[in-house]
Amino acid sequence: MHPRAVGGRRAPGGTFLYISDSLVFIDLPKTASSHVRRLLADITPGRESGVHVRAPRRLRQSRKHFWGTIRDPWDWYVSLWAYGCDGKGALHHALTSDLGWLRSRGWKHSPLAALRALAGNPRTHREAWRQAYADADSPEGFRHWLRMVHDPSCAPDLGDAYAASGLSGFAGLLTWRYLRLYCDGSPRGLADTAALQRFDATNGYITRFIRTDRLESDLAAAFNDIGLPLSDEQREEMDARRRSNRSSRRRDLSWYYDRELAALVHQRDRLVVERFGFEPPVPVVGPDSNHAPTMRIIE
């Protein structure tokens, strides 16, 4: 059967699971994961379950294969922003509406952090976020948004327990979501990227990653590896399917990034960049991109 529809609004950082007899697919938002779930429903019947922070322990201890999607970090941030410019997405809702802000505090998983955030001023950056989302054709709007996303003083706005984790001072939002969804345990309190890399190597439970820039070929190879090779007809149908949840983005990545911001993403999402070999859309600043400045724009 096809997966049942899952109602309700996804919380920032939450995930849907697709579960079949042979595999579990963990959905990292804005990595073509909705498209993958639909493809999986056509190839290996199963069901959807969610919303979760990660696959439940009983599933992680099973003999199933665990698949996840991953996207070029520079592309991921542009997609996340452009989707919000269309008025869509849990993060946009959390950043631009009072009700969304309250719902995205992570009450279930970090109630004390949620209370501390509530005790502060939840509207401090609201107008700045709205302005950053105002125009999907504005590279300046994207750059302003990206600086805020990577500014540790704005991390409490993003919800998902990101600020409370202690990672926001040196690691990007994509890295936090990647570790939170795709690893056992919590990376909270780790001090640098090297520690995050060790944590990922020790605690990661994904057995196969599917890159969005080569999605169809990676997915076909993944099925082949678990003994379910796709027929020519299935491959043709997969290639013909259109991806959903597309944003209004119309430009090449280099239109959005300058050298400094490309270096910022390289520095703060280095775990993802180095593990998967992603390349920046423009040359990064300086001989060593790891020394790019950490940006702080909200005083």
N, C-alpha and C positions, 0 to 999 in steps of 0.2 A: 504494500500500500504506500501511498505517498505520505509525506510527513504532515502531521496536523499543523494547522496554523497556531501560532503562539500569540496570545493577546497581550496587551499592555505595552507600556513604553519601556524600552531598554534603558537601564541606568548607565551613566558613563562608566566604561570599563567592564560592563556586564557582557555575558556571552550566551548565545544559544548553542546547544549541542545537537549534533545529528548522530543517531545511534542506530547501527545495523547489526546483524549477527556477527560480522567480521571486524567492524571498525567503529571508532568514535571520532567524529570531526569536531574540533573546537573552533568556534567562530570568533576571530579577532576582527572587530569592526573596521571597515574601510580597507579591507585587504581582498576584495572581490569574494568575500565569504558567503554572501547571499547567493551569488551566482554558483558557487561550488555546492552549496546545499541543494540547490535545484538540480544540478547535474548528478549529484549522488543519489537523489531520489529516483532518477530515471534509470540508474545503473544498478544500485544495490538497495532494495527496499528497506525502509527503516522508519524511524520516528524522530521528531524534534522534542527536545526537553530544554527547559530554560525558563528564566534567566539565572545563570550561575556566575560565580567568580572564576571557577575552573571546573574541570571534570571532577565529580564526587569521588571520594577515596575508594568506594566499592568498585567503581568502574576502573580507576587507575590500577587497581590490584588484579584486574581481570587479564585474560590472555588476548584481548582485542588489540588491534592496531590503532594507534593514535596519530591522527593527522591534523596539521594546522597550516594556516596560510601566513605568508609574510610578504611585506611590500618594502620596496626602496623607501627609506625614511624620508628623504626629500619629497618624494611623490606622495607619501602617506600624509604628511602635514598639509600639502596643498589640497589634496582630496578632502581631508577633514574640514579644512577652512571653507572650501568652495561649497561643500554640502551644507554647511551652516549658513552661507550666504543665500542659499535657497530657502532658508527658514526651517531646515530639516536637521534631525540628529539629536541624540540625547545631550551631547556636550553643548551644542548651541542653546538648547532649551535651558540647561542648567546655568549657563553664563548670562542669559539675557532675560530670564523671567524670575520673579520672586519665588513662585511655587517650584519651578525647576531647581532653583538654588537650594531650597529646603530639602527637596527629595534626593538631591545628589550628594548629600553630606556623608553618606556611608554609615547611617545609624546602626545598621545591623552588625557591621563588622568592626566599626571603630566609634562606638557611642561617645566616648570621652572626647575624641578629636572633633566629633560633630558638635558637641556642646561648646567646646572652645571656639569653634568657628562661628557658632550662633551668637556667642557672647561678644564677638567682634562686630565690625560693621559690614554686613553682607552686601551693601550697595556701593562700596568704595569704588569698584572698578566697572560697575554695570554699564555705564554710558560708554566707557572706552571700548568695552567688548562689542557693544551694539554698533559703534562707529566702525570698528574693524571688520564687521560682517556686512557693511552697507553695500558694497559693490564688488561682485565677483570678477569684474574686469579691472580691478585696481591692484597693481602689484604693491603699491604703498600700503593699501589696506591689509594685504596678506603679511607684509613685513612687520607692520605694527602688531598684528595678531600673533605672529610667530615669536616676536620679542616678548610679548606678554606670556605666552605659553611657556617660554623657557626662563622667565623671571621668577626666581624662588619666592618673591613676595606675592606673586599672583597664584602660586600653587594651590592655596586653599580654595580659590575660586573653582578649580578644576574638579573638585570632588574626588571620588574613587580612592580616598585615603592616601592620595599621592603626597600631599604635604606632610601628613603624619608619618609617612614611611621613612623620612629622612633622606630620600634619594633625590628630591627635587633640587638640592643644592649643586648636584653634579651630573645627574642623569635625566634624559628627556622623558616626556610622557609616553612615547612609543616604547622605550625600554622598560618603563614601569609596567605598562600593560602586558608586554611580552612576558616578563618574568612572572607577573601575577597570574596570568592565564595558563602558561605553558610549563610551570615548575611546581613541584611539591614544596610546601613550606612557604615561608615569607622571607623576602630579602631585606626587611626592615633593619635599619641600623648598620648596614654595610657601608663602608667608608669611601670606596672608589671603584672605578671600572674594573680593575683587576679582581677585586673581591666579587663583583657581580658575575664576571666571567667564570670564576671558580664555582660560584653558586649555581649558575646555569649548567655547567658541565656535570655537577654532582646531582642536581635535583630535577633537571629537565626530563619530562616523560613523553615528549612527542617523538614518535618513531619515524615520521616522515613529514618534511616541510614542503609545501607547494608555493613556489614563488609566483607572484601575480604577473611578472613580466614574461613568464614562460608557462602560464597556467595549464594550458591544454596538454602540452608535452609532459610536464611534471605529473599531472593527474593520470595520464595514460601510463607513465612509467610506474607510478605508485600502485595502480591496479595490477600491473604485470608482476610487480615484486611480491604481491600477496596471493598470487595464483589465480587472479581474475582478469586475464587479458581482455582488452576491449576488441570487439569485432570492428571491421571496417565501417559498417553502418553506424555503430555507436560513436566511433571517432568522427565521422562526418557530421553526425547530429550534434555532437559536443562542439565542434568547430563552428557550427552554424548558430548556436544559441547566443543570444545577446545578453550582456551583463545588465543587471538592474542596479538601482540605487546610484545611478550616475549623477554627478554634480554638473554645475554650469561651467566648469572649467573648459576653456577652449585653447589655451596656450601651452607652448613647450615649457618645461620646468625652468629653463634658463631665463625665461622672461620674469619669473617670480623672485629668483634668488640673485643677490649680489654675492661677492666673494666672502664677505664677512659672515653673512647669515648661513651660507653653505658650510663654512668652517664651524659655525656654532652647532649646527645639527651633527656634523661629523664628530665633534668633540663630545656632545652630550648623549648621542645615540651610538657611540663607538662600539658597544657590545654587538648591536645588530649589524652595523656596517661591516665590522671585521668578521663576524661569524659567517655572513652570507656573501661577502665580497662585493658589496654595493659600491658604486662610484658616484661622487658628487656631480651635479649637473654643470657646475662651473668650477674652475680651479679655486682651491681654498687659499686662505690668507696665510702667508708665511711658509717657511720650509718645513714646519712641523705643525700640522693642523690640530694636534692635541693641545697646543698652547694658545689656541684661539681664545679671545677674551670671553668670559662669562658675562652675559648682558643683564643689566639690571636697569629697568626704565621707569619703574613706579616708585616715587619717593613718598 
